[in-house]
Amino acid sequence: MHAEPLSQKLRSLVRSLPPTGITLSDLIHRVGSEGLLILTALLTLVFLIPISIPGVSTVFGAAILLIGVSRLFGRELWIPSSLKHRHIATKKLRPVLRKALPLLYKLEKVSRPDRIHWLVKDGPIQHLNNLALILGAVLLMMPFGLIPFSNTFPAVALLFFAIGLLQRDGVCVLLGHISNVLTILYFALLIGGGGLAAREVFGRLAG
């Protein structure tokens, strides 16, 4: 019997959201033994469409960061109370997740287990993958939320990592690493362009 697809699990989770809202603690409880990578995939979906929920990138990014740390050191997930009990309104969260789920379904369709097997083996390469997961979470938390794609790019990387590590698909993991690099380049352009613009403004004011 085939395991239930990740997209179907997340659809069921979205349908079961409480009518008023949900906390990160409750989300963790709902994924339960299914694993933290499923939670990672869920948390990234919010950023895959051009609709934002204020403050979510910091909360969800920090949660994914802690998931990455727990995987890296092989320890149980610890979430501080300030994040664990942060309330997210269902009326804002559910529509965003529903719009993003079809993209997850498409990604899941092209994923295949055991591609580039050495990239998903246990050992040093797994530590590298977990460090890359942590890096993606840090990039997601960067304060560029109002700039187009600043949350989308790192979220795509994290979703690739989640799917790749869940399905042991080295191609998805490789795409996650590439997406991290592209995100860093994008942020470097933003910072560099912002610096040049600021210098131009100050130059005109001084002149």
MOTAZI-V34890 format. One line per field, one symbol per residue. burial: # if it has 24 or more other C-alpha atoms within 12 Angstrom, else .. Layout:
burial: ???
This chain:
burial: .....##.###.##..#....####.##.##...###############.###.##################....###...##.###.#.###.###.##.###.##..#.......##.....#.###############.##...#############################.##.###.##....................
